[in-house]
Amino acid sequence: MVAVKKDKINGDALGTGRRKSSVARVRVRAGSGNITINDKSLTDYFVNDQHQSSISATLAAVEYGDKVDVLVRVTGGGMTGQS
């Protein structure tokens, strides 16, 4: 079992991901499947279908695609590294 970092105020699951020079800070909370990246929707931030599918496929694989909302703050790198 992996320990999950939780926000003490609202109970969001917290995580940080890094790839190359990109850093993503992620919050996952119960919701309806909305993915927000730097205050934009997934389709507005990542216009390339390959980048969109790499993100949504991960949630679909664990069958949480429509059960959680994902909020991401990402900096650095290019679009491929960020996705």
N, C-alpha and C positions, 0 to 999 in steps of 0.2 A: 504494500500500500504506500502510495506517495503522499507526503504531507502537502497540503495546499495552503498557500498564503491567502489570508482573508482580510478584507478591509474591516476594521473594528467598528466603523460607523454603520455601514449598510450591508455588510456581508458579501460584497463582490469578491470573486476569486481574482487574484492578481498574478501577473507573470511578466517576465521580461525575456525577449528573444533577440538574439544577435546573429547576423550573417554578414560577412565581410565588414563593411563599415556602417551598416544599418543597425539601428537599435529600435526595437518596438516595445512599448509598454502597453500591456493589454489588461483590460477588465472584462470579466465574463459574469453576466448576471442573468437570472431567469427572465425570459421575455418571449418575443414572438419571431425571432430570427433576423433581426436587424443587425447589420454590420456597418459600423461607422469608423472611418479612418480620417484622422485629422479634421473632424467636424464635417466630413463629406460622406455620402453613401459609397458603398463598394463600387458601384458602376461609374460614379462620377470621379472617384480617385484613380481607380485602375481601369483605363479604357480598353486595354488589351484583354481579350477573352481568356488567354492562357493564364494571366495573373489572377483574374477573377476566379477561375476554376481551381487554381491551386489552393486558394483560401477556402472556398466553399466546399471543396471535396473533402477536406480534413474534417469539417463539422458533419458532413453527410456520412462519412465512414463510421463515426461513432454514434450516429443517429441523434444528433443534437442540433441539426440544421434549423429546425423551427421551434426549438425549446429555449434557446438562449439568445441574448443580445450580446454583441461583442463590440467593445469600444477600444480603439487603438490610437496611440500617439506614436508616430514613427518619424525618425530623423535619419539623415545621412544616406549615402549610397544612391543607387539608381532604383528604378521601378522593380527590376527583377530581384534584387537583393531585399527590397522592402516587402515584396509579396511573399 
